[in-house]
Structure formats: structure tokens, C-alpha cells
Amino acid sequence: MKKVFFIVTIVALFFLVLIFQFGCTEESKAKPLTKAEMIDLGKYIVTTSGCDDCHTPKIFTENGPVFDTTRRFSGFPEGETLPEIDMKMIQPGMWSMTDKHLAAWVGPWGISYASNLTPDKATGIGTMTEEMFVKCLREGKYMGVGRPLLPPMPWQVYGMKTDQDLKAIYAYFMSIPPINNMVPQPTPPDNVEEFLARK
């Protein structure tokens, strides 16, 4: 009798665990996030993923550079010029260099600039659809179809995020104030010296 009771108890516990597990699985597949929840998730991802490091201009204080929150995610500041560069130092196997904002980078790929990620339609990502944005980070193409995204943009890392994460990032960027700031186009490596000589 005790043996039968023991077996019944084990079977009952097994089914309880299954039911509990099924309930948790169903709950995890629950309703999609609301727009506000997507924006909050995107804000969390963006804030903890270093996007400010390159895409937000800096203010220089006695304690070092801090993010200029009035120009957050506006990219390389329009009208800024680059310092003099020793071209011998940016050959393959040598150095890459950056400007004071960490928003312009020079290396064997030429000169690349941190993009304006605000939803400004003329100078930012305001004309990008969600699909274009996701494709951009998945495939490393400007606007999802154009030129390659250049170093140091870690699109390969961002491209491994889930669809929900990438859509949440897009939702957050589309929710922030647009800032009109025209970022220069990249300079190919064979034009760097000529470009800098004109400055």
C-alpha cells in the first residue's frame, strides 16, 4: 500500500511540475510590449550599450569629458574641424585616431563620423523605417541598403540582438527630440590627405 501511495505521489508531483512549467512558458510568451514598454526597453539598451560614447558630443570639464545632454545622439558636431593627423600613423597595423568627442575616427578605412541618431528627418534617422533600421544593424549597411557601416561602429555586435531589442532601440530613438545636425559623409582612405589639406 505504501508503495502505491509513493508512486501516486511521485506521478502527481511530476504532473504538477509539468503544469507549472507550461504555465510559466505560456506567461513568458505573453502579450507583446506596449509602445511605452518598447521605448523603455530601448532606452535601457541604448543607455547601457555605450551609444553615447560616440554619438553624443562632449563637454569638457575639470573632471574630464561629460555627455552634452542638449545634443544627445546628434553625432559628430556640424562645423567641427579635425586636428592635424600624421598619415604615417594610420596605416594598417598602426594606430587609429579619434577626435575629442570620440565622434570622428581615422584609420586605414579613411575617416568615419558618428551618425545623427535623432529622428530629425533632414539630418538624422527620421526617414528610416523600423525595417530599414533593423536591416542596417543586421547587415551593416547605411540605411539598410547603402554603403558599409565603418569602424568603430560595432554593428556586428548589435546585429546579434533580438528583433524585439532592435525594434525597441528604434522606438526609443524615434521618441527623443530631433536635432538638426548634418554629419559629414565618410572620407575614403585615398582622399584623407587631400581632405585634411583643405581644412
Secondary structure, DSSP 8 states (H G I E B T S, - for coil): -HHHHHHHHHHHHHHHHHHHHHHHHHHHT-S---HHHHHHHHHHHHHHTTHHHHHS-EEEETTEEEE-GGGTT--S-TT-------GGGGSTTS--EE-TTS-EEEETTEEEE----S--TTTSSTT--HHHHHHHHHHTBGGGTSSB--TT--HHHHTTS-HHHHHHHHHHHHHS----------B-GGGHHHHHHT-
